[in-house]
Amino acid sequence: MRTGVDALMILLVLTSLLLLGSSRLRACTRIVAVQGVALGFLPALMPGGVEGAAGAHSLLLAAASILLRGVAFPWLLLRAQRDAGVRREVEPFVGYTTSVLVGTLALGGAVELGSSLPLPGPVASPLLVPVALFTASTGLFLIVSRRKALSQVLGYLVLENGIYTAGVGMARDEPLLVEMGVLLDVFVGVFVMGILIFHIRREFDHIDADQLSVLRDEA
């Protein structure tokens, strides 16, 4: 089981770095979908994840995660991209080379911090906490460093992927209820953001979120 968790953590790191270095929104959406599908297998890879009553909970959580993160959310975002007619994040606040460099530094910081944090109990892999921190920090960085609303929504999803990784890896009591609540919050958030992106595009003919700072009432 530990080998599988380690492989999944490495996949999360690689996909997060790809997100930091990619300007194509469709490719970024698919990368986030890959993360979602991969995370769907995490509950089953945890110790005792497929045994007894806990196994049924893990399989239910895995199915819900794959359906929402790997299918529903990417489909909603791809549809929003098609409706908005946007293909690239052309001029981010932070360039892509710099973003990858920041991500590499964040990975090192996450490893250092994750190795020193006191944990409530043993975890399935020593990589789990550092990668969860790195994934969450990648999502936050995408939110603040990109101009397009769609890119910021992707950052929000990556942030939640990091939270989900930590929750599944360390939760002991009722992880299913906690994670289903998080999934519902994210679903509502993505749904609302999709509506906002559509209306921003219709009213202003673009979805550059930084342009919202110049909105004002007319005399």
C-alpha positions in Angstrom: 0.0 0.0 0.0 2.8 2.4 0.9 4.3 2.0 -2.6 1.0 3.0 -4.1 0.7 6.1 -1.9 4.2 7.1 -2.6 3.6 6.8 -6.4 0.4 8.9 -6.1 2.2 11.6 -4.1 4.9 11.8 -6.8 2.2 12.1 -9.4 0.7 15.0 -7.5 4.0 16.8 -7.3 4.7 16.4 -11.1 1.2 17.5 -12.1 1.4 20.5 -9.8 4.7 21.6 -11.4 3.1 21.1 -14.8 0.3 23.4 -13.8 2.7 26.1 -12.7 4.5 26.0 -16.1 1.6 25.6 -18.5 -0.3 28.5 -20.2 -2.9 26.3 -22.0 -6.1 26.4 -20.0 -7.5 23.2 -21.6 -4.3 21.3 -20.7 -4.3 22.7 -17.2 -7.9 21.5 -16.8 -7.0 18.0 -17.9 -4.1 18.0 -15.5 -6.4 18.9 -12.6 -8.7 16.1 -13.8 -5.8 13.6 -13.6 -5.1 14.8 -10.1 -8.8 14.2 -9.2 -8.8 10.7 -10.6 -5.5 9.9 -8.9 -6.8 11.2 -5.6 -9.9 9.0 -6.0 -7.7 6.0 -5.3 -6.1 7.4 -2.2 -8.8 6.2 0.3 -8.4 2.6 -1.1 -4.6 2.8 -0.7 -4.7 3.7 2.9 -4.1 0.9 5.5 -7.3 -1.0 5.9 -8.9 1.0 3.2 -10.6 -1.9 1.5 -11.4 -4.1 4.5 -14.7 -4.4 6.4 -17.1 -1.6 6.9 -14.4 1.0 6.4 -13.8 -0.5 3.0 -17.3 0.3 1.8 -16.8 3.9 3.0 -13.5 4.2 1.3 -14.9 2.9 -2.0 -17.8 5.3 -1.8 -15.5 8.2 -1.1 -13.2 7.1 -4.0 -16.1 6.9 -6.4 -17.4 10.3 -5.4 -14.0 11.9 -5.7 -13.4 10.4 -9.2 -16.8 11.4 -10.4 -16.6 15.0 -9.1 -12.9 15.8 -9.4 -12.1 13.7 -12.5 -15.3 14.2 -14.5 -17.8 16.8 -13.2 -15.5 19.7 -12.3 -13.3 19.4 -15.5 -16.4 19.2 -17.7 -17.9 22.3 -16.1 -14.6 24.2 -16.6 -14.1 23.0 -20.2 -17.6 24.1 -21.0 -16.9 27.5 -19.4 -13.7 27.8 -21.4 -15.5 27.0 -24.6 -18.3 29.5 -23.9 -15.8 32.2 -22.9 -13.6 31.5 -26.0 -10.4 31.6 -23.9 -7.5 29.2 -24.6 -4.4 30.6 -22.8 -3.3 32.5 -19.8 -1.4 35.0 -21.8 0.0 37.5 -19.3 0.0 36.1 -15.7 1.1 38.3 -12.8 4.1 35.9 -12.4 5.8 34.3 -15.4 5.8 30.6 -15.9 9.6 30.1 -15.5 9.4 32.0 -12.2 6.3 30.1 -11.2 8.1 26.8 -11.6 11.1 28.1 -9.6 8.7 29.3 -6.8 7.0 25.9 -6.9 10.4 24.1 -6.5 11.2 26.3 -3.5 7.8 25.7 -2.1 8.3 21.9 -2.5 11.5 22.1 -0.5 9.8 24.2 2.1 6.9 21.8 2.3 9.3 18.8 2.8 11.1 20.7 5.6 7.9 21.8 7.3 6.1 18.4 6.8 9.0 16.5 8.4 8.9 18.7 11.6 5.1 18.9 12.1 3.7 16.9 15.0 1.1 14.5 13.7 -1.9 12.9 15.5 -0.8 9.4 14.5 1.1 7.4 11.9 0.5 8.2 8.2 0.6 5.9 5.2 3.7 7.6 3.7 6.3 10.1 4.8 5.6 12.0 1.6 1.9 12.5 2.3 2.0 15.6 4.6 4.7 17.4 2.6 2.9 16.8 -0.7 -0.4 17.9 0.8 1.2 21.1 1.9 2.9 21.6 -1.5 -0.3 20.9 -3.4 -2.3 23.4 -1.3 0.4 26.1 -1.6 0.4 25.5 -5.4 -3.3 26.1 -5.5 -2.9 29.3 -3.5 -0.1 30.5 -5.8 -2.2 29.9 -8.9 -5.1 31.9 -7.4 -2.9 35.0 -6.7 -0.5 34.8 -9.7 -3.0 34.3 -12.6 -5.2 36.9 -14.3 -7.9 34.7 -15.8 -10.8 33.7 -13.6 -10.7 30.2 -15.1 -7.0 29.8 -13.9 -8.0 31.0 -10.5 -10.8 28.4 -10.3 -8.2 25.8 -11.2 -6.1 27.0 -8.4 -9.0 26.7 -6.1 -9.5 23.1 -7.1 -5.8 22.3 -6.6 -5.9 23.9 -3.2 -8.8 21.7 -2.3 -6.9 18.7 -3.6 -4.2 19.4 -1.1 -6.7 19.7 1.7 -8.3 16.5 0.6 -5.0 14.7 0.6 -4.2 15.7 4.2 -7.8 14.9 5.3 -7.8 11.4 3.9 -4.3 10.7 5.0 -4.7 11.7 8.6 -8.5 11.5 9.4 -9.3 8.8 11.8 -12.9 9.4 12.9 -15.7 9.8 10.2 -13.4 10.8 7.3 -16.3 10.1 4.9 -18.5 12.8 6.4 -15.7 15.3 6.5 -14.6 14.8 2.9 -18.1 14.6 1.5 -18.8 18.0 3.1 -15.7 19.4 1.5 -16.7 17.9 -1.9 -20.1 19.5 -1.6 -18.5 22.9 -0.8 -16.2 22.7 -3.8 -19.0 21.6 -6.1 -21.1 24.6 -5.1 -18.0 26.9 -5.4 -17.1 25.7 -8.9 -20.8 25.9 -10.0 -21.0 29.5 -8.8 -17.7 30.5 -10.3 -18.8 29.0 -13.7 -21.8 31.3 -13.6 -19.7 34.3 -12.7 -17.3 33.6 -15.5 -20.1 33.4 -18.0 -21.6 36.7 -16.9 -18.1 38.4 -16.7 -17.5 37.3 -20.3 -20.9 38.5 -21.5 -20.6 41.9 -19.9 -17.0 42.8 -20.4 -15.9 40.6 -23.3 -13.0 39.1 -21.3 -12.4 37.2 -18.1 -9.3 39.0 -16.8 -10.1 39.2 -13.0 -7.7 42.1 -12.5 -10.0 44.3 -14.5 -12.6 44.1 -11.8 -10.5 46.5 -9.7 -11.3 49.4 -12.0 -15.1 49.0 -11.8 -16.9 52.0 -10.4 -20.4 53.6 -10.5 -21.1 56.1 -13.2 -22.2 59.5 -12.2 
